[in-house]
Amino acid sequence: MSETTPEIHPVIDLEKAALARWCNGDPSGFLEISAPEVVYFDPFLDRRIDGLAALTGYYETIRGKIFAARYEMIEPKVIEIGDAAVLTFRFLSHAGSEGARMHWYCTEVYRRQADGAWRIVATHWSLISDHAEGVG
């Protein structure tokens, strides 16, 4: 198991690029880096989404509806274990479609493919509660 600095691990760049598109109403950045068997948890859904086809269907319902005027990826950290990389970070969006300020925890599990490309196999988003907002 090895820990890398956030500035050098390629999944950070993949995530930042996908977030930039997401905050402009385009979820395709995440779809393009997700594996066919991806699983997805979101606090606004009643259950887990299984597979890229189902995730694509869900994202199409919100395409063009999610925006953030300003956002921050806070304290990204990657722990790489063989061909897996676990990315954790806090995400803060401002003046967006979901409210004046939304604060999230995110965990993304990436798998390195045979061609060396990283793909998301598991995503988990959760809202940070009001009492935890003071954490930074």
DSSP file with accessible surface (Angstrom, degrees, kcal/mol):
  #  RESIDUE AA STRUCTURE BP1 BP2  ACC     N-H-->O    O-->H-N    N-H-->O    O-->H-N    TCO  KAPPA ALPHA  PHI   PSI    X-CA   Y-CA   Z-CA
    1    1 A M              0   0  184      0, 0.0     2,-0.4     0, 0.0    80,-0.2   0.000 360.0 360.0 360.0 132.2    0.0    0.0    0.0
    2    2 A S  E     -A   80   0A  61     78,-2.6    78,-2.3    80,-0.0     2,-0.4  -0.975 360.0-145.7-132.3 146.7    1.4    3.4   -0.9
    3    3 A E  E     -A   79   0A 128     -2,-0.4     2,-0.3    76,-0.2    76,-0.2  -0.898  19.1-163.6-108.3 135.8    0.2    6.9   -0.3
    4    4 A T  E     -A   78   0A  33     74,-1.5    74,-0.6    -2,-0.4     5,-0.0  -0.842  26.6-101.4-118.4 159.4    0.8    9.6   -2.9
    5    5 A T    >>  -     0   0   72     -2,-0.3     3,-1.5     1,-0.1     4,-1.0  -0.526  33.3-121.3 -75.7 144.8    0.7   13.3   -2.7
    6    6 A P  T 34 S+     0   0   35      0, 0.0     3,-0.3     0, 0.0     6,-0.2   0.821 106.3  62.4 -58.0 -30.7   -2.5   14.8   -4.2
    7    7 A E  T 34 S+     0   0  152      1,-0.2     6,-0.0    69,-0.1    -2,-0.0   0.737 108.5  39.3 -70.3 -21.2   -0.6   16.8   -6.8
    8    8 A I  T <4 S+     0   0  121     -3,-1.5    -1,-0.2     4,-0.0     3,-0.0   0.639  85.8  98.3-108.4 -14.8    0.9   13.9   -8.6
    9    9 A H    >X  -     0   0    6     -4,-1.0     3,-1.3    -3,-0.3     4,-0.8  -0.605  65.7-140.8 -80.8 131.0   -1.7   11.1   -8.7
   10   10 A P  H 3> S+     0   0   60      0, 0.0     4,-2.1     0, 0.0     5,-0.2   0.763  95.5  67.5 -63.2 -24.5   -3.5   11.0  -12.1
   11   11 A V  H 3> S+     0   0    0      1,-0.2     4,-2.6     2,-0.2     5,-0.2   0.836  94.6  58.9 -67.7 -25.9   -7.0   10.3  -10.6
   12   12 A I  H <> S+     0   0    2     -3,-1.3     4,-2.8     2,-0.2    -1,-0.2   0.943 106.9  46.3 -64.2 -45.1   -6.9   13.8   -9.0
   13   13 A D  H  X S+     0   0  101     -4,-0.8     4,-2.2     2,-0.2    -2,-0.2   0.906 112.4  50.5 -64.0 -40.7   -6.6   15.3  -12.5
   14   14 A L  H  X S+     0   0   52     -4,-2.1     4,-2.2     1,-0.2    -2,-0.2   0.933 112.9  46.5 -60.3 -45.1   -9.4   13.1  -13.8
   15   15 A E  H  X S+     0   0    0     -4,-2.6     4,-2.9     2,-0.2     5,-0.2   0.917 111.0  51.2 -65.8 -43.8  -11.7   14.0  -11.0
   16   16 A K  H  X S+     0   0  106     -4,-2.8     4,-2.2     1,-0.2    -1,-0.2   0.915 111.1  48.3 -60.7 -42.4  -11.0   17.8  -11.3
   17   17 A A  H  X S+     0   0   59     -4,-2.2     4,-1.7     2,-0.2    -1,-0.2   0.919 113.2  47.4 -65.3 -41.4  -11.7   17.7  -15.0
   18   18 A A  H  X S+     0   0    2     -4,-2.2     4,-2.6     1,-0.2    12,-0.3   0.905 111.3  51.2 -67.3 -39.7  -15.0   15.7  -14.4
   19   19 A L  H  X S+     0   0    2     -4,-2.9     4,-2.7     2,-0.2    -1,-0.2   0.887 105.9  55.5 -63.7 -39.2  -16.0   18.1  -11.6
   20   20 A A  H  < S+     0   0   31     -4,-2.2     4,-0.2    -5,-0.2    -1,-0.2   0.923 112.2  42.7 -60.4 -42.1  -15.4   21.2  -13.9
   21   21 A R  H ><>S+     0   0   81     -4,-1.7     5,-2.6     1,-0.2     3,-1.5   0.916 112.2  54.2 -68.9 -42.6  -17.8   19.7  -16.5
   22   22 A W  H ><5S+     0   0   36     -4,-2.6     3,-2.0     1,-0.3    -2,-0.2   0.917 104.1  54.4 -56.3 -46.1  -20.3   18.7  -13.8
   23   23 A C  T 3<5S+     0   0    4     -4,-2.7    45,-2.0     1,-0.3    -1,-0.3   0.521 106.9  53.5 -71.9  -3.1  -20.4   22.2  -12.4
   24   24 A N  B < 5S-G   67   0B 115     -3,-1.5    -1,-0.3    -4,-0.2    -2,-0.2   0.017 128.2 -95.0-114.7  22.1  -21.3   23.4  -15.9
   25   25 A G  T < 5S+     0   0    7     -3,-2.0    39,-2.8    41,-0.9    40,-0.2   0.532  90.9 117.3  84.4   7.2  -24.2   21.0  -16.3
   26   26 A D    > < +     0   0   41     -5,-2.6     3,-0.7    37,-0.2     4,-0.2  -0.864  33.0 175.9-115.7 101.8  -22.3   18.2  -18.1
   27   27 A P  T >>  +     0   0    3      0, 0.0     4,-1.6     0, 0.0     3,-1.1   0.546  60.8  95.1 -79.2  -3.2  -22.2   14.9  -16.3
   28   28 A S  H 3> S+     0   0   23      1,-0.3     4,-2.8     2,-0.2     5,-0.2   0.778  70.2  69.2 -62.3 -26.7  -20.4   13.2  -19.2
   29   29 A G  H <> S+     0   0    4     -3,-0.7     4,-0.6   -11,-0.2    -1,-0.3   0.908 105.4  41.0 -57.9 -39.9  -17.0   13.8  -17.7
   30   30 A F  H X4 S+     0   0    7     -3,-1.1     3,-0.7   -12,-0.3     4,-0.3   0.882 112.9  53.6 -75.0 -38.3  -17.8   11.3  -15.0
   31   31 A L  H >< S+     0   0   19     -4,-1.6     3,-1.2     1,-0.2    -2,-0.2   0.904 104.8  56.0 -61.8 -39.2  -19.5    8.9  -17.4
   32   32 A E  H 3< S+     0   0  113     -4,-2.8    -1,-0.2     1,-0.3    -2,-0.2   0.727 112.5  41.2 -67.0 -22.7  -16.3    8.8  -19.6
   33   33 A I  T << S+     0   0   16     -3,-0.7    87,-3.3    -4,-0.6     2,-0.3   0.264  94.9 101.9-110.1  12.9  -14.1    7.8  -16.7
   34   34 A S  E <   -b  120   0A   9     -3,-1.2    87,-0.2    -4,-0.3    76,-0.1  -0.758  69.6-124.6 -98.4 143.9  -16.5    5.2  -15.1
   35   35 A A  E >   -     0   0A   1     85,-3.1     3,-1.9    -2,-0.3    17,-0.1  -0.432  29.2-108.1 -77.7 157.7  -16.1    1.5  -15.6
   36   36 A P  E 3  S+     0   0A  92      0, 0.0    16,-2.6     0, 0.0    17,-0.3   0.840 120.0  48.3 -56.6 -31.8  -19.0   -0.6  -16.9
   37   37 A E  E 3  S+     0   0A  90     14,-0.2    14,-0.2    15,-0.1    84,-0.1   0.248  82.2 148.5 -95.9  16.4  -19.7   -2.1  -13.5
   38   38 A V  E <   -     0   0A   1     -3,-1.9    13,-3.5    82,-0.2     2,-0.4  -0.086  33.8-152.3 -51.7 143.8  -19.6    1.2  -11.6
   39   39 A V  E     -bC 122  50A  42     82,-1.4    84,-2.1    11,-0.2     2,-0.4  -0.945  10.9-162.4-118.1 147.9  -21.7    1.5   -8.4
   40   40 A Y  E     -bC 123  49A   4      9,-2.1     9,-2.5    -2,-0.4     2,-0.4  -0.991  11.2-170.1-140.3 125.9  -23.0    4.9   -7.3
   41   41 A F  E     +b  124   0A  86     82,-2.1    84,-2.0    -2,-0.4     7,-0.1  -0.960  12.2 171.6-114.2 136.7  -24.4    6.2   -4.0
   42   42 A D    >   -     0   0   19     -2,-0.4     3,-1.9     5,-0.2    84,-0.1  -0.997  36.7-132.1-143.8 134.8  -26.0    9.7   -3.7
   43   43 A P  T 3  S+     0   0   59      0, 0.0    83,-0.1     0, 0.0    -1,-0.0   0.678 106.4  60.0 -66.2 -13.0  -27.9   11.1   -0.7
   44   44 A F  T 3  S+     0   0  112      2,-0.0     2,-0.3    -3,-0.0    -3,-0.0   0.430  95.9  76.0 -92.7   1.7  -30.7   12.2   -3.0
   45   45 A L  S <  S-     0   0   48     -3,-1.9    -3,-0.1     1,-0.1     4,-0.0  -0.866  73.4-139.2-114.1 150.3  -31.5    8.7   -4.2
   46   46 A D  S    S+     0   0  176     -2,-0.3     2,-0.3     1,-0.1    -1,-0.1   0.670  83.5  12.6 -78.4 -20.0  -33.3    5.9   -2.3
   47   47 A R  S    S-     0   0  205     -5,-0.1    -5,-0.2    -7,-0.0     2,-0.1  -0.956  88.6 -78.0-150.9 170.5  -30.9    3.2   -3.5
   48   48 A R        -     0   0  111     -2,-0.3     2,-0.5    -7,-0.1    -7,-0.2  -0.367  38.5-131.0 -70.1 146.9  -27.6    2.4   -5.1
   49   49 A I  E     -C   40   0A  23     -9,-2.5    -9,-2.1    -2,-0.1     2,-0.5  -0.892  21.4-155.6 -98.5 130.3  -27.2    2.7   -8.9
   50   50 A D  E     +C   39   0A  84     -2,-0.5     4,-0.4   -11,-0.2   -11,-0.2  -0.934  49.8   4.3-112.6 120.0  -25.5   -0.4  -10.4
   51   51 A G  S  > S-     0   0   17    -13,-3.5     4,-2.3    -2,-0.5   -14,-0.2   0.199  78.1 -89.4  94.7 151.2  -23.7   -0.2  -13.8
   52   52 A L  H  > S+     0   0   48    -16,-2.6     4,-2.9     1,-0.2     5,-0.2   0.860 121.1  56.4 -64.0 -37.6  -22.8    2.4  -16.3
   53   53 A A  H  > S+     0   0   87    -17,-0.3     4,-2.2     2,-0.2    -1,-0.2   0.940 111.2  43.4 -62.6 -44.2  -26.0    2.1  -18.3
   54   54 A A  H  > S+     0   0   49     -4,-0.4     4,-2.3     2,-0.2    -2,-0.2   0.902 114.4  50.3 -68.0 -39.9  -28.1    2.9  -15.2
   55   55 A L  H  X S+     0   0    1     -4,-2.3     4,-3.0     2,-0.2     5,-0.2   0.922 109.2  51.8 -64.7 -40.5  -25.8    5.7  -14.1
   56   56 A T  H  X S+     0   0   46     -4,-2.9     4,-2.2     1,-0.2    -2,-0.2   0.931 108.5  51.6 -60.5 -44.3  -26.0    7.2  -17.6
   57   57 A G  H  X S+     0   0   40     -4,-2.2     4,-1.0    -5,-0.2    -1,-0.2   0.920 112.2  45.9 -59.1 -43.4  -29.8    7.0  -17.5
   58   58 A Y  H >X S+     0   0   47     -4,-2.3     3,-0.9     1,-0.2     4,-0.7   0.948 111.6  50.8 -65.2 -47.8  -29.8    8.9  -14.1
   59   59 A Y  H >X S+     0   0    5     -4,-3.0     4,-1.0     1,-0.3     3,-1.0   0.844 102.6  61.0 -61.5 -32.7  -27.3   11.5  -15.3
   60   60 A E  H 3< S+     0   0   93     -4,-2.2     3,-0.3     1,-0.2    -1,-0.3   0.846  98.5  58.2 -64.0 -28.6  -29.4   12.2  -18.4
   61   61 A T  H << S+     0   0   82     -4,-1.0    -1,-0.2    -3,-0.9    -2,-0.2   0.724 115.6  35.0 -72.4 -19.9  -32.3   13.2  -16.1
   62   62 A I  H XX S+     0   0   28     -3,-1.0     3,-2.4    -4,-0.7     4,-0.6   0.406  83.5 131.0-113.8   0.8  -30.1   15.9  -14.5
   63   63 A R  T 3< S+     0   0   81     -4,-1.0   -37,-0.2    -3,-0.3   -38,-0.1  -0.284  82.2  11.3 -55.0 132.0  -28.0   17.0  -17.5
   64   64 A G  T 34 S+     0   0   41    -39,-2.8    -1,-0.3     2,-0.2   -38,-0.1   0.479 112.6  85.7  78.9   2.4  -28.1   20.8  -17.8
   65   65 A K  T <4  +     0   0  137     -3,-2.4     2,-0.6   -40,-0.2    -2,-0.2   0.567  69.2  77.0-110.7 -13.8  -29.6   21.2  -14.3
   66   66 A I     <  +     0   0   24     -4,-0.6   -41,-0.9   -44,-0.1     2,-0.3  -0.901  56.2 155.9-105.4 122.4  -26.5   21.1  -12.0
   67   67 A F  B     -G   24   0B  96     -2,-0.6    30,-2.5   -43,-0.2    31,-0.5  -0.987  21.9-172.6-142.0 150.8  -24.4   24.3  -11.9
   68   68 A A  E     - D   0  96A  13    -45,-2.0    28,-0.2    -2,-0.3    27,-0.2  -0.954  15.8-155.7-143.9 125.2  -22.0   25.9   -9.5
   69   69 A A  E    S+     0   0A  85     25,-1.0     2,-0.3    26,-0.7    26,-0.2   0.846  87.7   7.0 -65.7 -33.4  -20.6   29.4  -10.0
   70   70 A R  E    S+ D   0  94A 139     24,-1.4    24,-3.2    -3,-0.1     2,-0.3  -0.992  72.2 174.1-149.5 144.7  -17.6   28.5   -7.8
   71   71 A Y  E     - D   0  93A  81     -2,-0.3     2,-0.4    22,-0.2    22,-0.2  -0.982  14.3-151.3-151.7 160.3  -16.4   25.2   -6.2
   72   72 A E  E     - D   0  92A  77     20,-2.6    20,-2.3    -2,-0.3     2,-0.7  -1.000  11.5-149.2-137.3 136.1  -13.5   23.8   -4.3
   73   73 A M  E     - D   0  91A  35     -2,-0.4     2,-0.5    18,-0.2    18,-0.2  -0.934  32.8-156.7 -98.4 112.4  -12.0   20.3   -4.1
   74   74 A I  E     - D   0  90A  25     16,-3.6    16,-2.5    -2,-0.7    -2,-0.0  -0.828  54.8 -18.2-105.8 129.3  -10.7   20.3   -0.5
   75   75 A E  E    S-     0   0A 138     -2,-0.5    -1,-0.2    14,-0.2    13,-0.1   0.878  73.1-164.2  51.4  52.4   -7.9   18.1    0.9
   76   76 A P  E     -     0   0A  23      0, 0.0     2,-0.4     0, 0.0    13,-0.2  -0.417   9.0-176.2 -65.6 140.0   -7.9   15.4   -1.9
   77   77 A K  E     - D   0  88A  85     11,-2.3    11,-2.4   -72,-0.1     2,-0.4  -0.996  11.0-161.4-140.1 135.2   -6.0   12.3   -0.8
   78   78 A V  E     -AD   4  87A   0    -74,-0.6   -74,-1.5    -2,-0.4     2,-0.5  -0.965   4.4-170.2-117.8 131.6   -5.3    9.2   -2.8
   79   79 A I  E     -AD   3  86A  52      7,-2.2     7,-2.9    -2,-0.4     2,-0.5  -0.991  15.2-156.3-117.4 117.7   -4.3    5.8   -1.3
   80   80 A E  E     +AD   2  85A  36    -78,-2.3   -78,-2.6    -2,-0.5     2,-0.4  -0.847  14.2 179.8 -99.1 131.3   -3.1    3.4   -4.0
   81   81 A I  E >   - D   0  84A  86      3,-3.1     3,-2.0    -2,-0.5     2,-0.2  -0.918  62.1 -62.5-130.6  98.6   -3.3   -0.3   -3.4
   82   82 A G  T 3  S-     0   0   55     -2,-0.4   -80,-0.0     1,-0.3    -1,-0.0  -0.402 122.1 -10.1  61.4-122.7   -2.1   -2.3   -6.3
   83   83 A D  T 3  S+     0   0   99     -2,-0.2    29,-3.3    -3,-0.1     2,-0.4   0.145 124.8  84.2 -94.4  19.0   -4.4   -1.5   -9.3
   84   84 A A  E <   -DE  81 111A  33     -3,-2.0    -3,-3.1    27,-0.2     2,-0.4  -0.923  54.8-169.7-119.6 147.3   -6.9    0.3   -7.1
   85   85 A A  E     -DE  80 110A   0     25,-2.4    25,-3.3    -2,-0.4     2,-0.6  -0.993   9.2-154.3-135.8 128.6   -6.8    3.9   -5.9
   86   86 A V  E     -DE  79 109A  42     -7,-2.9    -7,-2.2    -2,-0.4     2,-0.5  -0.925  11.9-166.6-105.3 118.5   -9.1    5.4   -3.3
   87   87 A L  E     +DE  78 108A   0     21,-3.2    21,-2.7    -2,-0.6     2,-0.4  -0.917   8.1 178.7-105.8 126.6   -9.7    9.1   -3.6
   88   88 A T  E     +DE  77 107A  56    -11,-2.4   -11,-2.3    -2,-0.5     2,-0.3  -0.970  13.2 141.6-125.1 144.7  -11.3   11.0   -0.7
   89   89 A F  E     - E   0 106A  10     17,-1.9    17,-2.4    -2,-0.4     2,-0.4  -0.977  45.1-111.1-165.1 166.1  -12.0   14.7   -0.6
   90   90 A R  E     -DE  74 105A  18    -16,-2.5   -16,-3.6    -2,-0.3     2,-0.4  -0.871  29.5-155.5-102.2 146.0  -14.4   17.3    0.6
   91   91 A F  E     -DE  73 104A   8     13,-2.2    13,-2.9    -2,-0.4     2,-0.5  -0.988   9.2-173.2-127.1 128.4  -16.3   19.3   -2.1
   92   92 A L  E     -DE  72 103A  11    -20,-2.3   -20,-2.6    -2,-0.4     2,-0.4  -0.985   2.9-172.4-124.4 121.8  -17.7   22.7   -1.5
   93   93 A S  E     -DE  71 102A   6      9,-2.6     9,-2.2    -2,-0.5     2,-0.4  -0.915   6.5-156.7-114.9 147.4  -19.9   24.4   -4.1
   94   94 A H  E     -DE  70 101A  30    -24,-3.2   -24,-1.4    -2,-0.4   -25,-1.0  -0.953  66.0  -3.2-124.6 141.1  -21.1   28.0   -4.0
   95   95 A A  E    S+     0   0A  70      5,-3.2   -26,-0.7    -2,-0.4     5,-0.2   0.889  93.7 144.8  50.4  49.3  -24.1   29.8   -5.6
   96   96 A G  E >   -DE  68  99A  18      3,-2.0     3,-1.3   -28,-0.2   -28,-0.3  -0.466  68.1 -90.1-110.5-175.7  -25.1   26.7   -7.5
   97   97 A S  T 3  S+     0   0   61    -30,-2.5   -29,-0.1     1,-0.3     3,-0.1   0.713 122.8  54.0 -67.2 -21.1  -28.3   25.1   -8.6
   98   98 A E  T 3  S-     0   0   70    -31,-0.5    -1,-0.3     1,-0.3     2,-0.2   0.456 125.2 -62.0 -95.7  -0.5  -28.5   23.0   -5.4
   99   99 A G  E <   -E   96   0A  31     -3,-1.3    -3,-2.0     1,-0.1    -1,-0.3  -0.757  60.1 -67.6 141.4 172.1  -28.3   26.0   -3.0
  100  100 A A  E    S+     0   0A  83      1,-0.3    -5,-3.2    -2,-0.2     2,-0.3   0.863 119.2   7.3 -62.4 -35.5  -26.1   28.9   -2.0
  101  101 A R  E     -E   94   0A 123     -7,-0.2     2,-0.4    -3,-0.1    -1,-0.3  -0.950  64.1-176.7-153.0 124.9  -23.6   26.5   -0.4
  102  102 A M  E     -E   93   0A  28     -9,-2.2    -9,-2.6    -2,-0.3     2,-0.5  -0.993   7.1-165.3-124.9 132.5  -23.3   22.7   -0.5
  103  103 A H  E     +E   92   0A   5     -2,-0.4    25,-2.7    25,-0.2     2,-0.3  -0.979  16.1 177.1-122.5 126.1  -20.6   20.8    1.4
  104  104 A W  E     -EF  91 127A  14    -13,-2.9   -13,-2.2    -2,-0.5     2,-0.4  -0.876  29.6-140.0-127.7 155.8  -20.0   17.2    0.6
  105  105 A Y  E     -EF  90 126A  93     21,-3.1    21,-2.2    -2,-0.3     2,-0.4  -0.913  29.3-169.7-103.2 143.1  -17.8   14.2    1.4
  106  106 A C  E     -EF  89 125A   2    -17,-2.4   -17,-1.9    -2,-0.4     2,-0.4  -0.999  15.5-175.6-137.0 137.4  -16.8   12.1   -1.6
  107  107 A T  E     -EF  88 124A  52     17,-2.0    17,-2.3    -2,-0.4     2,-0.4  -0.999   7.9-178.2-127.0 125.7  -15.1    8.8   -2.0
  108  108 A E  E     -EF  87 123A   1    -21,-2.7   -21,-3.2    -2,-0.4     2,-0.6  -0.993  12.6-155.9-122.5 131.2  -14.2    7.5   -5.4
  109  109 A V  E     -EF  86 122A  41     13,-2.9    12,-3.3    -2,-0.4    13,-1.5  -0.947  15.6-168.1-107.1 122.4  -12.6    4.1   -6.0
  110  110 A Y  E     -EF  85 120A   0    -25,-3.3   -25,-2.4    -2,-0.6     2,-0.4  -0.830   8.5-154.4-107.5 149.4  -10.7    3.8   -9.2
  111  111 A R  E     -EF  84 119A  82      8,-2.8     8,-2.1    -2,-0.3     2,-0.5  -0.985  19.2-126.8-122.6 135.4   -9.3    0.7  -10.9
  112  112 A R  E     - F   0 118A  71    -29,-3.3     6,-0.2    -2,-0.4     5,-0.1  -0.696  29.1-142.3 -80.7 123.8   -6.3    0.8  -13.2
  113  113 A Q    >   -     0   0   55      4,-3.5     3,-2.3    -2,-0.5    -1,-0.0  -0.309  28.7 -97.7 -79.1 170.3   -7.2   -0.9  -16.5
  114  114 A A  T 3  S+     0   0  120      1,-0.3    -1,-0.1     2,-0.1    -2,-0.0   0.827 126.4  55.0 -58.7 -31.2   -4.9   -3.2  -18.5
  115  115 A D  T 3  S-     0   0  128      2,-0.1    -1,-0.3     1,-0.1     3,-0.1   0.405 122.2-107.3 -83.9   3.1   -4.1   -0.2  -20.8
  116  116 A G  S <  S+     0   0   38     -3,-2.3     2,-0.1     1,-0.3    -2,-0.1   0.307  76.6 134.0  91.6 -10.1   -3.1    1.9  -17.7
  117  117 A A        -     0   0   26     -5,-0.1    -4,-3.5     1,-0.1     2,-0.4  -0.475  53.6-128.6 -74.8 144.7   -6.2    4.1  -17.7
  118  118 A W  E     - F   0 112A  13     -6,-0.2     2,-0.4    -2,-0.1    -6,-0.2  -0.794  27.0-175.0 -93.8 136.4   -7.9    4.7  -14.4
  119  119 A R  E     - F   0 111A  73     -8,-2.1    -8,-2.8    -2,-0.4     2,-0.3  -0.988  28.0-114.0-132.2 142.9  -11.7    4.1  -14.2
  120  120 A I  E     +bF  34 110A   0    -87,-3.3   -85,-3.1    -2,-0.4   -10,-0.3  -0.576  33.1 169.9 -74.8 129.2  -14.2    4.7  -11.4
  121  121 A V  E     +     0   0A  29    -12,-3.3   -82,-1.4     1,-0.3     2,-0.3   0.568  69.3  23.8-112.0 -17.5  -15.7    1.5  -10.0
  122  122 A A  E     -bF  39 109A  27    -13,-1.5   -13,-2.9   -84,-0.2     2,-0.4  -0.974  60.2-175.2-152.1 135.5  -17.4    3.0   -6.9
  123  123 A T  E     -bF  40 108A   6    -84,-2.1   -82,-2.1    -2,-0.3     2,-0.4  -0.994   1.9-179.8-129.6 135.9  -18.7    6.5   -6.0
  124  124 A H  E     -bF  41 107A  92    -17,-2.3   -17,-2.0    -2,-0.4     2,-0.4  -0.932   2.2-178.9-140.0 113.8  -20.1    7.6   -2.7
  125  125 A W  E     + F   0 106A  25    -84,-2.0     2,-0.3    -2,-0.4   -19,-0.2  -0.910   7.1 172.1-107.1 137.9  -21.3   11.2   -2.1
  126  126 A S  E     - F   0 105A  38    -21,-2.2   -21,-3.1    -2,-0.4     2,-0.2  -0.995  31.5-115.2-143.6 147.6  -22.7   12.3    1.2
  127  127 A L  E     - F   0 104A  73     -2,-0.3     2,-0.5   -23,-0.2   -23,-0.3  -0.573  27.4-123.2 -79.0 143.2  -23.7   15.7    2.6
  128  128 A I        -     0   0    7    -25,-2.7   -25,-0.2    -2,-0.2     5,-0.1  -0.764  33.5-121.6 -85.7 126.3  -21.8   17.1    5.5
  129  129 A S    >>  -     0   0   50     -2,-0.5     3,-1.2     1,-0.1     4,-0.6  -0.234  20.4-108.5 -68.3 158.2  -24.2   17.9    8.3
  130  130 A D  G >4 S+     0   0  145      1,-0.3     3,-1.2     2,-0.2     4,-0.3   0.874 118.2  55.4 -54.7 -40.7  -24.5   21.4    9.7
  131  131 A H  G 34 S+     0   0  172      1,-0.3     3,-0.3     2,-0.1    -1,-0.3   0.757 108.4  49.2 -71.0 -16.8  -22.8   20.4   13.0
  132  132 A A  G X4 S+     0   0   17     -3,-1.2     3,-1.9     1,-0.2    -1,-0.3   0.491  81.6  97.0 -96.1  -3.9  -19.7   19.2   11.0
  133  133 A E  G X< S+     0   0   42     -3,-1.2     3,-0.8    -4,-0.6    -1,-0.2   0.784  71.7  67.5 -58.5 -26.9  -19.4   22.3    8.9
  134  134 A G  G 3   +     0   0   78     -3,-0.3    -1,-0.3    -4,-0.3    -2,-0.1   0.448  69.8 100.2 -75.7   5.8  -16.8   23.7   11.2
  135  135 A V  G <         0   0   81     -3,-1.9    -1,-0.2     1,-0.2    -2,-0.1   0.515 360.0 360.0 -74.9   0.5  -14.3   21.1   10.2
  136  136 A G    <         0   0   74     -3,-0.8    -1,-0.2    -4,-0.1    -2,-0.1   0.023 360.0 360.0 140.8 360.0  -12.5   23.3    7.8
